[in-house]
Amino acid sequence: MSARSPRIRITTQAHFSSAHRLHCPEKDDEWNRRIFDKCNNPHGHGHTYTIEITVEGDVDPETGWVVDFKDLKKIVSERVVKKCDCRNLNTDVDFLRGVNPTAENLAVKFWEQLEGGVAPARLVRVVLHETERNKVIYTGEKAGRP
């Protein structure tokens, strides 16, 4: 048997409901309607989101945990869910100001809220389900643009 601790990934899940409007203020109304269609409704629309957070770390030999699920749930709740639940993502959430709240952009911003806050584990994945059929997955990677 190896003296090294196993490296494990654990995932927790949370739900929240929010409203948003997809809109690029740099573009005219016709462009926004054409690109974002019903998601560009001036009064917004809502989703019940599911967020999955996966962290990775070594199993603590004393506790047998990577991190206590209770602690991970609390971090997700405080840093994301409580700030977004029953809110308008365009106007009510400080860390989303100026961000077009697509599922992709939300996943990145949620990552930024959680990264570094899950120690001793390491954040490895944020999955955001916008609907039962549509989800985005972000693993912290940044792409360069030519």
N, C-alpha and C positions, 0 to 999 in steps of 0.2 A: 504494500500500500504506500502511495506517495505521501510525502510530508507536505506537499503543496495543497493549498485550499482549493476546492473546486470553484470555478468561475461560473456564475449563474445569472440568468436574466429573469427578472420578475416584472409583471405588468399589472397595473391597476387601471380602473376605468371609472369615469364620472360622467354625469349628464348635466347639461344646462340649456336653458332656452334663451334665445336672443333674437333681436331684430337687426337687420342691416339693409343697406342699399349699395349695390355695386355701381360705381360712378367714378369717372375720371374727370375732374374739373378742368383739366387742360384741354379736353376735347369738347366739341359742341354737343348739344342735346340730341341731334339726329344720330351722331356716331354712338353715343352712349346707349340710345334706344336700340340701335341696330346690333351692337355688340352684346349688351347685357340683357336685352329683351325684358321679360317680366321682372328680372332681378334689379332693373333700374327704376322700378316704381318710386316716384318721388316721396311717397309715404313709407317706403320700406316694405319688408316682408320678414317672416320669422322662420326659425328652424329650432328643433330640439336636437342639439348636438350631443354626440358621444365623443369623449376624448379618452384615448388610451395612452398611458405613459409607460414606457419600458425603460428600466434601468438595469445596469450590469455591475457586478462586483464579486469579490471573493466572499465565500461563506465564512462568517465569523465562527471560529471553533467553539466559543462559549455559548452563543445564542442559537447558532445554526441558521442565522438569517444573513442575507445580503444587507437588507435594511428592513425594519419593522414595517409591515404593510400599513399599520395605523399611522405611522409617521409619514409615509409616502402619500397616503390619502390626504392627510392634513396639509402637506405642502402643495399638492395639486389644488385643493380646495381654496387655500389662502391666496395662492399666486395667480390662479386662473378662474376657477369657478365662481367664487364670491364676487370677483370683479366684473364678470361677464353675464352672470345669470340675471334674467329679467331686465336686461339693459339693451340700449341701442349701441351696437358696436361702432357706429360711425361717430357718435357724439359723447357717449357716457364713459368710455374706458380710456383712461389716461395713456396707457402704453400702446393704444391703437390709433391715437390722433394722427391724422394725415395719411392713414393706411387704407387703401381700398380693401375692404374686408372679405376678399375671396377666401375660400377654404385653404388655398395654398398659402396666402399671406398670413392667415390666422395661425396655421401650424408653425410657421417660422417664428412669429411673435410669441406664441405660447412656449416654444423651445427656449427663446431668449429669457422668458420669465422664470423658467424652471432650471435652466442650466446653472450648475454650481450650487444649487440649493438642495441637491439630493445626496450629498456626501454622507457616508463614505462611498456610495455608489456613483456610477457615471451614467448620465442620460444617454440613451442610445437610439430612442425612437419616440416620435409623437405621431399618433394616428388620430385624425379628426374625421369623424363620420358626420357629414352634413345632412345626409338622408340615409335611409336604410340601404340604398344602392350605391351611394356616392361617398367616397372617402379619399383622403390624401394622406400620404405617409412622408414624414420628414425625418431624416437621420443626421441632420446637422451639417450636411455637405453644402459647400458653396461652389457654384459654377462660375467660371470666368467667362466674360463676354468678349468676343473679338472686337 
